[in-house]
Amino acid sequence: MTDLFSQVLNMSLTASVMIVLVILARLALIRAPKIYSYTLWSVVLFRLLCPVSLPSPVSLLGAMDAPVAESESRITTVVYFQPETPLQTVKGTDQEATQFPTEESDSTGAISELEPVFHHTVSWMEVLSPIWLAGAAGLCVLGVGNYLRFCRKLRYAWKVKGNVYLLDHIDTPFAAGILRPRIYLPSDLPREQAAYIIAHERCHIRRLDLLTRGLSFAALCLHWFNPLVWLAFVLSGRDMEMSCDEAVIRRLGPNIRRAYSQSLLNLASGGRLFHGAPLAFGEGNTGSRIRNLARWRKPLCAWCCRWPYWQPVD
């Protein structure tokens, strides 16, 4: 378990540098379509979950003058943070043996025997590893339990058309499910709002945002001790929602911005649970989303205008 925690620490350290870089890039791209900012977070997510990286002549850990050890194979290169240890290494002819330093040595230079029990030291990694595991397991159980408890409420929904369902006693539309995603609408939702609300949720489904948020929560469980990972989880969720808002405006025309913004105000849920599921139409940060829609302009980039993750609006 100590080796696993050491690996997670290394992943978290390099990902923290990338999170800072992405945050600075978000500031530079504040007027650009949010799909750019949202795409940058995928690099951070990959680094948080994948323990290997591509070979590179430049090392972030080396640039910070941190003690590192490098492990290289034919395809990948992994740079590890190497904490200082109080142990000494004695080199032999065939292999290296690691022993504790002692004050006395015999005439031949051999290290004297260590007294058992009294000279045993406990590494700080051995102390922190169980704490990290308990925190990760607790956060995972809490998130999965909340999601399963939420899914039990979906049994009372009834199908309207395709993957669109109506449900009583909910305040905002949302999408849920990864293998068989569905869109759930409040039963009292005004009919004139349904078209672009369904378009918003279908954008989430086509872009696999439901899967991405699930992986983001898994990364949050692994790196729960890193405050930058919590910040990245929140900011990536905001960029995801804003990019979907912009996609709806591009699809249905800028003339719906007033009605769309009013729907955000009416259906705002006032914040969601930290596990990031489901993806709700009025999922928090309503003021920033409305301000982003107010200053939105049709992008000149052809790639943005041809963003393919759409389904026809029924």
N, C-alpha and C positions, 0 to 999 in steps of 0.2 A: 504493500500500500504506500510505503514511503517513496518508492520509485515512481508510482503513478502520480502522487502529489507533486513530486519534483517535475515531472513532465508537464502537468497542468500549470505549474508556476512559470515554466519557460514559455509555454504558449500564451499565458496571460501577459507576461512581460512584453513580448514582441507585439502582441495585439494591442496593448495599451499605446504603444508608439503609433501604430496605424490608426487608432481611434482619434488621437490628437490630430493627425494629418488630415483625416476625413472631416473633422470638425472645422479645421481651417479652410478646407476646400469648400465646405458648405457656405462659409461666409463669402468666399470669392464667387460662388455660384448662386447667390441669393436671388438674383433676377432671372436666372436661367430656369428652364422647366425642371420640376422636382424629380423627374425620372432620372436625371443625372446624379443627384445626391443619393437617391434611393439605390441606384446601381452600385455606388461606391461602398455602401454598407455590406454588399455581398462579399467583398474582399476581406473585410473584418470578420464576417461570419465564418468564412473559410479558414482563416487563421486561428479562430477560437476553437474550431472543431477538428482541424486537421493537424497532426503533430509534425508533418513534414513540409518542406518548402523546396522550391526549385533552386538549383545552384546559382549563386550570385557572387560577384567579386566584392560586393559591399555588404557588410553585416551591420544591422542596427545595434546589436549588442556590442560589437567591436567599436562602433562609433562612440558609444557611451563609455568606453574604457572599462567595461565590466569584465570580470574573469569568466571566460567561456571555454567550452570544450566542443570540438566539432566532430561530427560523425558523418561520413560520406559513403555513398553507394554509387552505383552506375547511373541512377536516375535522379536521386534526391540527395539533398544535403540538409542536415539538421544541426543547428547551433544551440547548445545548451548553456544555460547559466550555471556556473561552477562555484558554489558557495565555499568559503574557506572552511577547513576542517582542522581540528587540533591534532589529528593523527599524523604520524611521520611515516614515510615510505622507505623501506630498506630494500635496496636492489640486490638481487642474487644473480646467480649465473643463468638459471632457467626461468624464473618467474619473480615477480615483485610481491613482497609481503608487506602488509600494512600493520604497524604495531603502535602502541602508545609509547610516548617518550618516557624514559626512566633516567634517574640521576646516576645510577651505578652501572658500570660495565666491567666485565672480567678482563683479564690480561690479554686474551685473544681478540678482544673487541666485540664479542658476542653480547647481545642484549640480555640482561638478567631476566629471570622469570617474573611475571607480574603476579602480585598477590590477588587472588580471586575476591570478588564482591566489592572490596573497598576501592579499587581503582576503576570500577565500571562507571562510565559517563553516559548520559542520555542526550542524544542529539535533539535540537529544537525541531527538526523535521519529524522525529518520532512523536513529539508532543502535538504538533499542529496537524498532522495527517488525520488522526481520528476526528478532530474538530471540523476539518474541511469535509470529511466524508459525512459526518452527521448533518452539517448544514446543507450539503447538496442533496442528501436523501430526504431531509425534511421539506426542503423547497419543492422537490419533485413530487413527493406525496401530496403536499398541499395543492399544487397546481393540478395534478391529475384528479384528485378528489373533487375539486371545485368544478372541473370540466365534466366529470361523470355525473355529478349532481345536477349540473345544468342540462346535460343531455336527456336526463329523465323527464324534464319538462317538455321536451320536443315531441313526446309521444302523442300529445293532444293536438298537434297541428294537422290540418287537412290540406290536401293537394288542390292547387288551382289549375296550373298548367306547367308541363315540363318539370323543372326542378324548383318551381316557385310554390311556396306553401304559406298559408295564413295561420296565425296563432294569436289566441287571446292573451290578455294580461302581459303584453310586452310594450315597451315604450319606443323602441327604435328598430328598424329593419337590420338584419345581419345575415351573414353567411356562415355556415358551419359544416364541418365534415371535410375529410381529405380525399378518401377514395371515392365517395359519392357525395360531393358537395351540394348543398341545398341553400336556397334563399328563403328566409322567413320574414314575412311582412306582418305588421300589426293588422288585426282584422278591421280596425276602424281607420285605416290609412286612406286619405283622400285619393280618389282615382287619378286626378291630374298630376299627382306627384309620383305615381308608381313607375312611370317610364324611365326617368333618369335615376331613380333609386335602384331599380333593377339593373340598369346599365352600370352603375357604380359597383354593385356587388358582383356582377359578372366580370367586371374588370379584375377584381380580386381573384376570382376563380381561374380565369384564363392565364393570369400571371403566376399562378401557384403561390399566392401570398399566404394562403392557409398553411401550406407546408413550410414556407419560409419562416412564419411566425412560430411554428412548432419547433423548428430547428433553433431559432433564436432563443426560445425559452429553455431548450436543452443546454445551449451555451451559457445562459444565465445561471442555470443550476450548477454547472461545472465551475464557473468563475464568480460565484456569488460574493466572494470576499473582495472583489475588485470594483470600486465605485465607478470606474470608467466604463465597465461593461453594462452596469445599470443605466448609465447615461446614454450609451449607444443603443440600448434596447428601446428607450423612450424616444430618442431622436429618429431612429430608423422607422418606428411606427408612425411618427408624424409625417416623415417624407413619403411613406407608403400611402397614407390617406390623401395627402395633398396631390400626389401624382395621379391618383385615381380621380380626384375632383377635376383636375385639369383635363384628363382624358374624356370625362363626360362632357365638359364644355366644348372640347374640340369636336366631339361626335355630334352633339345635339345643337350646337351653336351658342355664341356668347349671349344671345338674347334671353337665355334661361337663367342667367347668373343671379338675378334678383330673387326669382322663385326658389332656385336651388339654395341660396344662402338663407332664405326664410325657412326652408325645410330643415337645414342644419340647426337653426335656432330652436325650432319646434321639437325636433327629435333628438336633441343633444342628451346624451345619457349622463353627462356630468362626470365622466371618468369610468374606466373599466378595471376589472381585476388584473393584477400584474401578470397573469399567465398569458395574456395576449390573445385569448380566444373567448368568444368568437370575434370576427371582424364586423363591427357594427357601423352603420351609416353615420350615426351621430356620435362616434367614439371620441369624446374628449377634444381638447384643443380647438374648440369651435371658433373662438375669436381669431386665431392665427389662420385658420382655413378660410374664413370669410375674407380676411384682409388679403390673403394670397389670391383669391378669386377676383377681388376688386382690382388688383394691379396686373392680372393676367393679360397677356397679349399673345396672339397667334404666333408660334415660333416660326422662324425663317428656315430652320433646319428641316430638310425633307425627311430625315430619319424620324424626327419627332412626329411629323404630320402623318407618317405611314406606320405608326406604332401598331403592331398587328394584333394585340391581345384584345380582341373585341368579338362580340357575338351580336347578331341583329337584335334590335329591341322589338319585342313582340307588342 
